[in-house]
Amino acid sequence: MSSTDRDLYFEPAWSCVEVALGSGDFVKVPVTKSFWRKCTELRSTAIGQWLLTPGLAPWPRGAPPRLELVRSEDNRFRLIAPSSRS
């Protein structure tokens, strides 16, 4: 995500966010200090496993999958893969 999107949709006071993956179950994802510096990625084992299931990971070097992170309320988001759009 871009730093502009990070600044628009995330609050510096949050220590974690909740992200709904394909099943709709929410997983807690830490918001690290590096998220506010240079690394605007949300990192989580659960997200990594979710990416493996439909074959979105591993990806070719420099070509990560395009995903959409949609804010639903407060610190809750939904992660959408290209093939799961309705």
PDB file of N, CA, C and O in Angstrom:
ATOM      1  N   MET A   1       0.852  -1.167   0.000  1.00  0.00           N
ATOM      2  CA  MET A   1       0.000   0.000   0.000  1.00  0.00           C
ATOM      3  C   MET A   1       0.893   1.224   0.000  1.00  0.00           C
ATOM      4  O   MET A   1       2.032   1.188   0.466  1.00  0.00           O
ATOM      5  N   SER A   2       0.366   2.278  -0.519  1.00  0.00           N
ATOM      6  CA  SER A   2       1.146   3.520  -0.555  1.00  0.00           C
ATOM      7  C   SER A   2       1.117   4.182   0.824  1.00  0.00           C
ATOM      8  O   SER A   2       0.236   3.914   1.641  1.00  0.00           O
ATOM      9  N   SER A   3       2.083   5.037   1.056  1.00  0.00           N
ATOM     10  CA  SER A   3       2.099   5.760   2.339  1.00  0.00           C
ATOM     11  C   SER A   3       0.906   6.711   2.426  1.00  0.00           C
ATOM     12  O   SER A   3       0.436   7.007   3.524  1.00  0.00           O
ATOM     13  N   THR A   4       0.412   7.192   1.286  1.00  0.00           N
ATOM     14  CA  THR A   4      -0.773   8.058   1.273  1.00  0.00           C
ATOM     15  C   THR A   4      -1.989   7.288   1.773  1.00  0.00           C
ATOM     16  O   THR A   4      -2.749   7.792   2.600  1.00  0.00           O
ATOM     17  N   ASP A   5      -2.179   6.050   1.264  1.00  0.00           N
ATOM     18  CA  ASP A   5      -3.301   5.227   1.728  1.00  0.00           C
ATOM     19  C   ASP A   5      -3.141   4.862   3.202  1.00  0.00           C
ATOM     20  O   ASP A   5      -4.110   4.875   3.961  1.00  0.00           O
ATOM     21  N   ARG A   6      -1.930   4.543   3.593  1.00  0.00           N
ATOM     22  CA  ARG A   6      -1.669   4.236   4.999  1.00  0.00           C
ATOM     23  C   ARG A   6      -2.100   5.409   5.881  1.00  0.00           C
ATOM     24  O   ARG A   6      -2.775   5.219   6.893  1.00  0.00           O
ATOM     25  N   ASP A   7      -1.709   6.604   5.496  1.00  0.00           N
ATOM     26  CA  ASP A   7      -2.018   7.780   6.300  1.00  0.00           C
ATOM     27  C   ASP A   7      -3.512   8.101   6.311  1.00  0.00           C
ATOM     28  O   ASP A   7      -4.016   8.657   7.286  1.00  0.00           O
ATOM     29  N   LEU A   8      -4.224   7.757   5.235  1.00  0.00           N
ATOM     30  CA  LEU A   8      -5.663   8.011   5.156  1.00  0.00           C
ATOM     31  C   LEU A   8      -6.491   7.026   5.977  1.00  0.00           C
ATOM     32  O   LEU A   8      -7.474   7.415   6.607  1.00  0.00           O
ATOM     33  N   TYR A   9      -6.099   5.755   5.971  1.00  0.00           N
ATOM     34  CA  TYR A   9      -6.954   4.713   6.507  1.00  0.00           C
ATOM     35  C   TYR A   9      -6.487   4.072   7.810  1.00  0.00           C
ATOM     36  O   TYR A   9      -7.225   3.293   8.412  1.00  0.00           O
ATOM     37  N   PHE A  10      -5.279   4.388   8.249  1.00  0.00           N
ATOM     38  CA  PHE A  10      -4.741   3.791   9.470  1.00  0.00           C
ATOM     39  C   PHE A  10      -4.468   4.866  10.508  1.00  0.00           C
ATOM     40  O   PHE A  10      -4.132   6.002  10.173  1.00  0.00           O
ATOM     41  N   GLU A  11      -4.617   4.495  11.767  1.00  0.00           N
ATOM     42  CA  GLU A  11      -4.373   5.403  12.882  1.00  0.00           C
ATOM     43  C   GLU A  11      -3.071   5.021  13.572  1.00  0.00           C
ATOM     44  O   GLU A  11      -2.864   3.847  13.880  1.00  0.00           O
ATOM     45  N   PRO A  12      -2.188   5.987  13.822  1.00  0.00           N
ATOM     46  CA  PRO A  12      -0.924   5.680  14.501  1.00  0.00           C
ATOM     47  C   PRO A  12      -1.103   5.043  15.882  1.00  0.00           C
ATOM     48  O   PRO A  12      -0.196   4.359  16.357  1.00  0.00           O
ATOM     49  N   ALA A  13      -2.222   5.248  16.521  1.00  0.00           N
ATOM     50  CA  ALA A  13      -2.465   4.683  17.854  1.00  0.00           C
ATOM     51  C   ALA A  13      -2.769   3.186  17.819  1.00  0.00           C
ATOM     52  O   ALA A  13      -2.709   2.528  18.858  1.00  0.00           O
ATOM     53  N   TRP A  14      -3.089   2.639  16.660  1.00  0.00           N
ATOM     54  CA  TRP A  14      -3.427   1.219  16.566  1.00  0.00           C
ATOM     55  C   TRP A  14      -2.175   0.360  16.707  1.00  0.00           C
ATOM     56  O   TRP A  14      -1.180   0.591  16.021  1.00  0.00           O
ATOM     57  N   SER A  15      -2.223  -0.611  17.578  1.00  0.00           N
ATOM     58  CA  SER A  15      -1.120  -1.572  17.685  1.00  0.00           C
ATOM     59  C   SER A  15      -1.373  -2.782  16.791  1.00  0.00           C
ATOM     60  O   SER A  15      -0.451  -3.529  16.463  1.00  0.00           O
ATOM     61  N   CYS A  16      -2.641  -2.967  16.398  1.00  0.00           N
ATOM     62  CA  CYS A  16      -2.983  -4.045  15.475  1.00  0.00           C
ATOM     63  C   CYS A  16      -4.259  -3.663  14.730  1.00  0.00           C
ATOM     64  O   CYS A  16      -4.991  -2.760  15.134  1.00  0.00           O
ATOM     65  N   VAL A  17      -4.501  -4.371  13.640  1.00  0.00           N
ATOM     66  CA  VAL A  17      -5.749  -4.239  12.894  1.00  0.00           C
ATOM     67  C   VAL A  17      -6.327  -5.641  12.753  1.00  0.00           C
ATOM     68  O   VAL A  17      -5.619  -6.632  12.934  1.00  0.00           O
ATOM     69  N   GLU A  18      -7.594  -5.720  12.433  1.00  0.00           N
ATOM     70  CA  GLU A  18      -8.229  -7.003  12.173  1.00  0.00           C
ATOM     71  C   GLU A  18      -8.533  -7.066  10.682  1.00  0.00           C
ATOM     72  O   GLU A  18      -9.111  -6.142  10.110  1.00  0.00           O
ATOM     73  N   VAL A  19      -8.134  -8.172  10.067  1.00  0.00           N
ATOM     74  CA  VAL A  19      -8.296  -8.327   8.626  1.00  0.00           C
ATOM     75  C   VAL A  19      -9.120  -9.580   8.354  1.00  0.00           C
ATOM     76  O   VAL A  19      -8.778 -10.672   8.807  1.00  0.00           O
ATOM     77  N   ALA A  20     -10.220  -9.407   7.602  1.00  0.00           N
ATOM     78  CA  ALA A  20     -11.042 -10.553   7.196  1.00  0.00           C
ATOM     79  C   ALA A  20     -10.437 -11.137   5.932  1.00  0.00           C
ATOM     80  O   ALA A  20     -10.226 -10.435   4.943  1.00  0.00           O
ATOM     81  N   LEU A  21     -10.165 -12.426   5.981  1.00  0.00           N
ATOM     82  CA  LEU A  21      -9.634 -13.127   4.823  1.00  0.00           C
ATOM     83  C   LEU A  21     -10.796 -13.801   4.094  1.00  0.00           C
ATOM     84  O   LEU A  21     -11.953 -13.565   4.442  1.00  0.00           O
ATOM     85  N   GLY A  22     -10.519 -14.617   3.114  1.00  0.00           N
ATOM     86  CA  GLY A  22     -11.542 -15.234   2.279  1.00  0.00           C
ATOM     87  C   GLY A  22     -12.754 -15.788   2.993  1.00  0.00           C
ATOM     88  O   GLY A  22     -13.879 -15.592   2.535  1.00  0.00           O
ATOM     89  N   SER A  23     -12.554 -16.474   4.102  1.00  0.00           N
ATOM     90  CA  SER A  23     -13.662 -17.106   4.824  1.00  0.00           C
ATOM     91  C   SER A  23     -14.506 -16.097   5.585  1.00  0.00           C
ATOM     92  O   SER A  23     -15.603 -16.417   6.043  1.00  0.00           O
ATOM     93  N   GLY A  24     -13.998 -14.882   5.719  1.00  0.00           N
ATOM     94  CA  GLY A  24     -14.698 -13.872   6.495  1.00  0.00           C
ATOM     95  C   GLY A  24     -14.240 -13.821   7.933  1.00  0.00           C
ATOM     96  O   GLY A  24     -14.610 -12.907   8.670  1.00  0.00           O
ATOM     97  N   ASP A  25     -13.425 -14.806   8.353  1.00  0.00           N
ATOM     98  CA  ASP A  25     -12.885 -14.798   9.708  1.00  0.00           C
ATOM     99  C   ASP A  25     -11.838 -13.699   9.825  1.00  0.00           C
ATOM    100  O   ASP A  25     -11.018 -13.510   8.927  1.00  0.00           O
ATOM    101  N   PHE A  26     -11.875 -12.979  10.936  1.00  0.00           N
ATOM    102  CA  PHE A  26     -10.911 -11.915  11.160  1.00  0.00           C
ATOM    103  C   PHE A  26      -9.664 -12.457  11.838  1.00  0.00           C
ATOM    104  O   PHE A  26      -9.747 -13.288  12.742  1.00  0.00           O
ATOM    105  N   VAL A  27      -8.516 -11.984  11.396  1.00  0.00           N
ATOM    106  CA  VAL A  27      -7.248 -12.297  12.050  1.00  0.00           C
ATOM    107  C   VAL A  27      -6.642 -10.976  12.508  1.00  0.00           C
ATOM    108  O   VAL A  27      -6.776  -9.950  11.841  1.00  0.00           O
ATOM    109  N   LYS A  28      -5.975 -11.019  13.652  1.00  0.00           N
ATOM    110  CA  LYS A  28      -5.303  -9.822  14.163  1.00  0.00           C
ATOM    111  C   LYS A  28      -3.922  -9.732  13.524  1.00  0.00           C
ATOM    112  O   LYS A  28      -3.167 -10.704  13.487  1.00  0.00           O
ATOM    113  N   VAL A  29      -3.617  -8.544  13.025  1.00  0.00           N
ATOM    114  CA  VAL A  29      -2.335  -8.299  12.366  1.00  0.00           C
ATOM    115  C   VAL A  29      -1.669  -7.119  13.065  1.00  0.00           C
ATOM    116  O   VAL A  29      -2.260  -6.043  13.157  1.00  0.00           O
ATOM    117  N   PRO A  30      -0.447  -7.306  13.560  1.00  0.00           N
ATOM    118  CA  PRO A  30       0.230  -6.202  14.238  1.00  0.00           C
ATOM    119  C   PRO A  30       0.580  -5.066  13.276  1.00  0.00           C
ATOM    120  O   PRO A  30       0.930  -5.294  12.118  1.00  0.00           O
ATOM    121  N   VAL A  31       0.478  -3.856  13.781  1.00  0.00           N
ATOM    122  CA  VAL A  31       0.934  -2.677  13.038  1.00  0.00           C
ATOM    123  C   VAL A  31       2.266  -2.294  13.679  1.00  0.00           C
ATOM    124  O   VAL A  31       2.310  -1.767  14.790  1.00  0.00           O
ATOM    125  N   THR A  32       3.341  -2.570  12.958  1.00  0.00           N
ATOM    126  CA  THR A  32       4.684  -2.390  13.512  1.00  0.00           C
ATOM    127  C   THR A  32       5.188  -0.962  13.332  1.00  0.00           C
ATOM    128  O   THR A  32       4.619  -0.175  12.576  1.00  0.00           O
ATOM    129  N   LYS A  33       6.253  -0.650  14.033  1.00  0.00           N
ATOM    130  CA  LYS A  33       6.873   0.675  13.877  1.00  0.00           C
ATOM    131  C   LYS A  33       7.366   0.889  12.454  1.00  0.00           C
ATOM    132  O   LYS A  33       7.298   2.000  11.928  1.00  0.00           O
ATOM    133  N   SER A  34       7.871  -0.192  11.821  1.00  0.00           N
ATOM    134  CA  SER A  34       8.368  -0.045  10.451  1.00  0.00           C
ATOM    135  C   SER A  34       7.240   0.261   9.468  1.00  0.00           C
ATOM    136  O   SER A  34       7.491   0.843   8.413  1.00  0.00           O
ATOM    137  N   PHE A  35       6.003  -0.119   9.792  1.00  0.00           N
ATOM    138  CA  PHE A  35       4.839   0.198   8.963  1.00  0.00           C
ATOM    139  C   PHE A  35       4.710   1.714   8.799  1.00  0.00           C
ATOM    140  O   PHE A  35       4.289   2.199   7.749  1.00  0.00           O
ATOM    141  N   TRP A  36       5.074   2.447   9.836  1.00  0.00           N
ATOM    142  CA  TRP A  36       4.968   3.912   9.802  1.00  0.00           C
ATOM    143  C   TRP A  36       6.222   4.575   9.247  1.00  0.00           C
ATOM    144  O   TRP A  36       6.246   5.792   9.061  1.00  0.00           O
ATOM    145  N   ARG A  37       7.260   3.794   8.982  1.00  0.00           N
ATOM    146  CA  ARG A  37       8.472   4.364   8.398  1.00  0.00           C
ATOM    147  C   ARG A  37       8.508   4.077   6.898  1.00  0.00           C
ATOM    148  O   ARG A  37       8.007   4.870   6.100  1.00  0.00           O
ATOM    149  N   LYS A  38       9.089   2.965   6.522  1.00  0.00           N
ATOM    150  CA  LYS A  38       9.283   2.675   5.101  1.00  0.00           C
ATOM    151  C   LYS A  38       8.516   1.453   4.589  1.00  0.00           C
ATOM    152  O   LYS A  38       8.271   1.349   3.387  1.00  0.00           O
ATOM    153  N   CYS A  39       8.142   0.547   5.455  1.00  0.00           N
ATOM    154  CA  CYS A  39       7.545  -0.722   5.040  1.00  0.00           C
ATOM    155  C   CYS A  39       6.036  -0.698   5.277  1.00  0.00           C
ATOM    156  O   CYS A  39       5.573  -1.064   6.357  1.00  0.00           O
ATOM    157  N   THR A  40       5.284  -0.278   4.292  1.00  0.00           N
ATOM    158  CA  THR A  40       3.839  -0.134   4.465  1.00  0.00           C
ATOM    159  C   THR A  40       3.092  -1.434   4.159  1.00  0.00           C
ATOM    160  O   THR A  40       2.025  -1.414   3.545  1.00  0.00           O
ATOM    161  N   GLU A  41       3.657  -2.553   4.588  1.00  0.00           N
ATOM    162  CA  GLU A  41       3.034  -3.861   4.394  1.00  0.00           C
ATOM    163  C   GLU A  41       2.493  -4.368   5.726  1.00  0.00           C
ATOM    164  O   GLU A  41       3.098  -4.169   6.779  1.00  0.00           O
ATOM    165  N   LEU A  42       1.334  -5.031   5.653  1.00  0.00           N
ATOM    166  CA  LEU A  42       0.822  -5.745   6.816  1.00  0.00           C
ATOM    167  C   LEU A  42       1.349  -7.168   6.708  1.00  0.00           C
ATOM    168  O   LEU A  42       1.109  -7.847   5.709  1.00  0.00           O
ATOM    169  N   ARG A  43       2.058  -7.616   7.718  1.00  0.00           N
ATOM    170  CA  ARG A  43       2.683  -8.942   7.677  1.00  0.00           C
ATOM    171  C   ARG A  43       2.066  -9.854   8.719  1.00  0.00           C
ATOM    172  O   ARG A  43       1.937  -9.503   9.892  1.00  0.00           O
ATOM    173  N   SER A  44       1.686 -11.050   8.248  1.00  0.00           N
ATOM    174  CA  SER A  44       1.035 -12.003   9.129  1.00  0.00           C
ATOM    175  C   SER A  44       1.164 -13.399   8.535  1.00  0.00           C
ATOM    176  O   SER A  44       1.061 -13.583   7.323  1.00  0.00           O
ATOM    177  N   THR A  45       1.391 -14.376   9.404  1.00  0.00           N
ATOM    178  CA  THR A  45       1.428 -15.772   8.969  1.00  0.00           C
ATOM    179  C   THR A  45       0.091 -16.166   8.350  1.00  0.00           C
ATOM    180  O   THR A  45       0.056 -16.865   7.338  1.00  0.00           O
ATOM    181  N   ALA A  46      -1.005 -15.718   8.955  1.00  0.00           N
ATOM    182  CA  ALA A  46      -2.339 -16.058   8.437  1.00  0.00           C
ATOM    183  C   ALA A  46      -2.537 -15.508   7.025  1.00  0.00           C
ATOM    184  O   ALA A  46      -3.108 -16.187   6.172  1.00  0.00           O
ATOM    185  N   ILE A  47      -2.072 -14.292   6.774  1.00  0.00           N
ATOM    186  CA  ILE A  47      -2.181 -13.723   5.429  1.00  0.00           C
ATOM    187  C   ILE A  47      -1.305 -14.510   4.469  1.00  0.00           C
ATOM    188  O   ILE A  47      -1.711 -14.771   3.336  1.00  0.00           O
ATOM    189  N   GLY A  48      -0.112 -14.891   4.901  1.00  0.00           N
ATOM    190  CA  GLY A  48       0.775 -15.694   4.060  1.00  0.00           C
ATOM    191  C   GLY A  48       0.137 -17.014   3.675  1.00  0.00           C
ATOM    192  O   GLY A  48       0.199 -17.418   2.514  1.00  0.00           O
ATOM    193  N   GLN A  49      -0.475 -17.691   4.637  1.00  0.00           N
ATOM    194  CA  GLN A  49      -1.165 -18.955   4.354  1.00  0.00           C
ATOM    195  C   GLN A  49      -2.344 -18.734   3.403  1.00  0.00           C
ATOM    196  O   GLN A  49      -2.584 -19.537   2.502  1.00  0.00           O
ATOM    197  N   TRP A  50      -3.060 -17.659   3.609  1.00  0.00           N
ATOM    198  CA  TRP A  50      -4.204 -17.319   2.750  1.00  0.00           C
ATOM    199  C   TRP A  50      -3.743 -17.092   1.313  1.00  0.00           C
ATOM    200  O   TRP A  50      -4.431 -17.491   0.373  1.00  0.00           O
ATOM    201  N   LEU A  51      -2.587 -16.455   1.135  1.00  0.00           N
ATOM    202  CA  LEU A  51      -2.047 -16.224  -0.208  1.00  0.00           C
ATOM    203  C   LEU A  51      -1.612 -17.526  -0.887  1.00  0.00           C
ATOM    204  O   LEU A  51      -1.708 -17.651  -2.108  1.00  0.00           O
ATOM    205  N   LEU A  52      -1.135 -18.492  -0.102  1.00  0.00           N
ATOM    206  CA  LEU A  52      -0.691 -19.768  -0.664  1.00  0.00           C
ATOM    207  C   LEU A  52      -1.844 -20.599  -1.218  1.00  0.00           C
ATOM    208  O   LEU A  52      -1.696 -21.263  -2.244  1.00  0.00           O
ATOM    209  N   THR A  53      -2.986 -20.564  -0.546  1.00  0.00           N
ATOM    210  CA  THR A  53      -4.105 -21.432  -0.916  1.00  0.00           C
ATOM    211  C   THR A  53      -4.545 -21.287  -2.373  1.00  0.00           C
ATOM    212  O   THR A  53      -4.661 -22.298  -3.065  1.00  0.00           O
ATOM    213  N   PRO A  54      -4.797 -20.068  -2.867  1.00  0.00           N
ATOM    214  CA  PRO A  54      -5.199 -19.955  -4.279  1.00  0.00           C
ATOM    215  C   PRO A  54      -4.017 -19.819  -5.242  1.00  0.00           C
ATOM    216  O   PRO A  54      -4.208 -19.574  -6.434  1.00  0.00           O
ATOM    217  N   GLY A  55      -2.795 -19.979  -4.723  1.00  0.00           N
ATOM    218  CA  GLY A  55      -1.615 -19.884  -5.585  1.00  0.00           C
ATOM    219  C   GLY A  55      -1.141 -18.463  -5.843  1.00  0.00           C
ATOM    220  O   GLY A  55      -0.435 -18.216  -6.820  1.00  0.00           O
ATOM    221  N   LEU A  56      -1.520 -17.518  -4.975  1.00  0.00           N
ATOM    222  CA  LEU A  56      -1.057 -16.129  -5.124  1.00  0.00           C
ATOM    223  C   LEU A  56       0.367 -15.951  -4.616  1.00  0.00           C
ATOM    224  O   LEU A  56       1.010 -14.941  -4.901  1.00  0.00           O
ATOM    225  N   ALA A  57       0.858 -16.928  -3.866  1.00  0.00           N
ATOM    226  CA  ALA A  57       2.237 -16.910  -3.373  1.00  0.00           C
ATOM    227  C   ALA A  57       2.815 -18.299  -3.596  1.00  0.00           C
ATOM    228  O   ALA A  57       2.066 -19.275  -3.563  1.00  0.00           O
ATOM    229  N   PRO A  58       4.079 -18.422  -3.815  1.00  0.00           N
ATOM    230  CA  PRO A  58       5.032 -17.331  -4.031  1.00  0.00           C
ATOM    231  C   PRO A  58       4.807 -16.685  -5.395  1.00  0.00           C
ATOM    232  O   PRO A  58       4.225 -17.285  -6.299  1.00  0.00           O
ATOM    233  N   TRP A  59       5.276 -15.466  -5.517  1.00  0.00           N
ATOM    234  CA  TRP A  59       5.123 -14.739  -6.777  1.00  0.00           C
ATOM    235  C   TRP A  59       6.491 -14.465  -7.373  1.00  0.00           C
ATOM    236  O   TRP A  59       7.501 -14.509  -6.671  1.00  0.00           O
ATOM    237  N   PRO A  60       6.524 -14.181  -8.671  1.00  0.00           N
ATOM    238  CA  PRO A  60       7.800 -13.857  -9.315  1.00  0.00           C
ATOM    239  C   PRO A  60       8.404 -12.591  -8.700  1.00  0.00           C
ATOM    240  O   PRO A  60       7.682 -11.685  -8.282  1.00  0.00           O
ATOM    241  N   ARG A  61       9.707 -12.546  -8.653  1.00  0.00           N
ATOM    242  CA  ARG A  61      10.419 -11.389  -8.092  1.00  0.00           C
ATOM    243  C   ARG A  61       9.922 -10.094  -8.730  1.00  0.00           C
ATOM    244  O   ARG A  61       9.880  -9.958  -9.953  1.00  0.00           O
ATOM    245  N   GLY A  62       9.550  -9.156  -7.876  1.00  0.00           N
ATOM    246  CA  GLY A  62       9.103  -7.843  -8.341  1.00  0.00           C
ATOM    247  C   GLY A  62       7.686  -7.811  -8.886  1.00  0.00           C
ATOM    248  O   GLY A  62       7.261  -6.788  -9.424  1.00  0.00           O
ATOM    249  N   ALA A  63       6.936  -8.915  -8.761  1.00  0.00           N
ATOM    250  CA  ALA A  63       5.572  -8.963  -9.298  1.00  0.00           C
ATOM    251  C   ALA A  63       4.594  -9.545  -8.272  1.00  0.00           C
ATOM    252  O   ALA A  63       3.996 -10.593  -8.516  1.00  0.00           O
ATOM    253  N   PRO A  64       4.426  -8.872  -7.126  1.00  0.00           N
ATOM    254  CA  PRO A  64       3.482  -9.384  -6.125  1.00  0.00           C
ATOM    255  C   PRO A  64       2.051  -9.293  -6.651  1.00  0.00           C
ATOM    256  O   PRO A  64       1.771  -8.501  -7.551  1.00  0.00           O
ATOM    257  N   PRO A  65       1.145 -10.102  -6.095  1.00  0.00           N
ATOM    258  CA  PRO A  65      -0.252 -10.031  -6.548  1.00  0.00           C
ATOM    259  C   PRO A  65      -0.874  -8.698  -6.159  1.00  0.00           C
ATOM    260  O   PRO A  65      -0.486  -8.086  -5.164  1.00  0.00           O
ATOM    261  N   ARG A  66      -1.835  -8.258  -6.950  1.00  0.00           N
ATOM    262  CA  ARG A  66      -2.564  -7.026  -6.645  1.00  0.00           C
ATOM    263  C   ARG A  66      -3.753  -7.410  -5.773  1.00  0.00           C
ATOM    264  O   ARG A  66      -4.632  -8.156  -6.203  1.00  0.00           O
ATOM    265  N   LEU A  67      -3.773  -6.902  -4.563  1.00  0.00           N
ATOM    266  CA  LEU A  67      -4.843  -7.176  -3.621  1.00  0.00           C
ATOM    267  C   LEU A  67      -5.508  -5.870  -3.237  1.00  0.00           C
ATOM    268  O   LEU A  67      -4.923  -4.798  -3.394  1.00  0.00           O
ATOM    269  N   GLU A  68      -6.719  -5.958  -2.737  1.00  0.00           N
ATOM    270  CA  GLU A  68      -7.422  -4.762  -2.291  1.00  0.00           C
ATOM    271  C   GLU A  68      -7.725  -4.905  -0.811  1.00  0.00           C
ATOM    272  O   GLU A  68      -8.259  -5.927  -0.380  1.00  0.00           O
ATOM    273  N   LEU A  69      -7.391  -3.902  -0.042  1.00  0.00           N
ATOM    274  CA  LEU A  69      -7.669  -3.865   1.387  1.00  0.00           C
ATOM    275  C   LEU A  69      -8.741  -2.807   1.603  1.00  0.00           C
ATOM    276  O   LEU A  69      -8.503  -1.618   1.392  1.00  0.00           O
ATOM    277  N   VAL A  70      -9.919  -3.246   2.026  1.00  0.00           N
ATOM    278  CA  VAL A  70     -11.068  -2.353   2.156  1.00  0.00           C
ATOM    279  C   VAL A  70     -11.399  -2.177   3.630  1.00  0.00           C
ATOM    280  O   VAL A  70     -11.598  -3.150   4.357  1.00  0.00           O
ATOM    281  N   ARG A  71     -11.455  -0.932   4.055  1.00  0.00           N
ATOM    282  CA  ARG A  71     -11.785  -0.651   5.464  1.00  0.00           C
ATOM    283  C   ARG A  71     -13.278  -0.811   5.662  1.00  0.00           C
ATOM    284  O   ARG A  71     -14.073  -0.249   4.909  1.00  0.00           O
ATOM    285  N   SER A  72     -13.664  -1.581   6.680  1.00  0.00           N
ATOM    286  CA  SER A  72     -15.084  -1.774   6.958  1.00  0.00           C
ATOM    287  C   SER A  72     -15.544  -0.923   8.142  1.00  0.00           C
ATOM    288  O   SER A  72     -16.630  -0.345   8.113  1.00  0.00           O
ATOM    289  N   GLU A  73     -14.717  -0.851   9.173  1.00  0.00           N
ATOM    290  CA  GLU A  73     -15.021  -0.009  10.331  1.00  0.00           C
ATOM    291  C   GLU A  73     -13.790   0.077  11.213  1.00  0.00           C
ATOM    292  O   GLU A  73     -13.014  -0.875  11.296  1.00  0.00           O
ATOM    293  N   ASP A  74     -13.611   1.194  11.862  1.00  0.00           N
ATOM    294  CA  ASP A  74     -12.487   1.403  12.774  1.00  0.00           C
ATOM    295  C   ASP A  74     -11.216   0.726  12.255  1.00  0.00           C
ATOM    296  O   ASP A  74     -10.713   1.086  11.190  1.00  0.00           O
ATOM    297  N   ASN A  75     -10.701  -0.242  12.995  1.00  0.00           N
ATOM    298  CA  ASN A  75      -9.466  -0.909  12.586  1.00  0.00           C
ATOM    299  C   ASN A  75      -9.735  -2.280  11.953  1.00  0.00           C
ATOM    300  O   ASN A  75      -8.913  -3.190  12.059  1.00  0.00           O
ATOM    301  N   ARG A  76     -10.880  -2.417  11.300  1.00  0.00           N
ATOM    302  CA  ARG A  76     -11.250  -3.680  10.625  1.00  0.00           C
ATOM    303  C   ARG A  76     -11.224  -3.476   9.111  1.00  0.00           C
ATOM    304  O   ARG A  76     -11.722  -2.483   8.581  1.00  0.00           O
ATOM    305  N   PHE A  77     -10.625  -4.456   8.443  1.00  0.00           N
ATOM    306  CA  PHE A  77     -10.471  -4.396   6.995  1.00  0.00           C
ATOM    307  C   PHE A  77     -10.819  -5.748   6.387  1.00  0.00           C
ATOM    308  O   PHE A  77     -10.854  -6.759   7.089  1.00  0.00           O
ATOM    309  N   ARG A  78     -11.076  -5.766   5.086  1.00  0.00           N
ATOM    310  CA  ARG A  78     -11.297  -6.992   4.341  1.00  0.00           C
ATOM    311  C   ARG A  78     -10.243  -7.041   3.248  1.00  0.00           C
ATOM    312  O   ARG A  78     -10.056  -6.075   2.508  1.00  0.00           O
ATOM    313  N   LEU A  79      -9.550  -8.181   3.151  1.00  0.00           N
ATOM    314  CA  LEU A  79      -8.535  -8.374   2.124  1.00  0.00           C
ATOM    315  C   LEU A  79      -9.176  -9.149   0.974  1.00  0.00           C
ATOM    316  O   LEU A  79      -9.713 -10.241   1.162  1.00  0.00           O
ATOM    317  N   ILE A  80      -9.108  -8.560  -0.216  1.00  0.00           N
ATOM    318  CA  ILE A  80      -9.764  -9.142  -1.391  1.00  0.00           C
ATOM    319  C   ILE A  80      -8.729  -9.447  -2.456  1.00  0.00           C
ATOM    320  O   ILE A  80      -7.932  -8.593  -2.844  1.00  0.00           O
ATOM    321  N   ALA A  81      -8.765 -10.697  -2.919  1.00  0.00           N
ATOM    322  CA  ALA A  81      -7.902 -11.129  -4.024  1.00  0.00           C
ATOM    323  C   ALA A  81      -8.643 -10.859  -5.332  1.00  0.00           C
ATOM    324  O   ALA A  81      -9.873 -10.815  -5.336  1.00  0.00           O
ATOM    325  N   PRO A  82      -7.931 -10.680  -6.432  1.00  0.00           N
ATOM    326  CA  PRO A  82      -8.569 -10.359  -7.717  1.00  0.00           C
ATOM    327  C   PRO A  82      -9.666 -11.344  -8.120  1.00  0.00           C
ATOM    328  O   PRO A  82     -10.694 -10.925  -8.651  1.00  0.00           O
ATOM    329  N   SER A  83      -9.476 -12.625  -7.883  1.00  0.00           N
ATOM    330  CA  SER A  83     -10.443 -13.628  -8.317  1.00  0.00           C
ATOM    331  C   SER A  83     -11.664 -13.714  -7.398  1.00  0.00           C
ATOM    332  O   SER A  83     -12.654 -14.353  -7.753  1.00  0.00           O
ATOM    333  N   SER A  84     -11.607 -13.080  -6.222  1.00  0.00           N
ATOM    334  CA  SER A  84     -12.708 -13.193  -5.282  1.00  0.00           C
ATOM    335  C   SER A  84     -13.619 -11.972  -5.295  1.00  0.00           C
ATOM    336  O   SER A  84     -14.470 -11.835  -4.416  1.00  0.00           O
ATOM    337  N   ARG A  85     -13.461 -11.093  -6.263  1.00  0.00           N
ATOM    338  CA  ARG A  85     -14.334  -9.914  -6.361  1.00  0.00           C
ATOM    339  C   ARG A  85     -15.740 -10.347  -6.720  1.00  0.00           C
ATOM    340  O   ARG A  85     -15.936 -11.266  -7.515  1.00  0.00           O
ATOM    341  N   SER A  86     -16.718  -9.675  -6.126  1.00  0.00           N
ATOM    342  CA  SER A  86     -18.092 -10.020  -6.478  1.00  0.00           C
ATOM    343  C   SER A  86     -18.713  -8.945  -7.322  1.00  0.00           C
ATOM    344  O   SER A  86     -19.874  -9.062  -7.716  1.00  0.00           O
TER     345      SER A  86
END
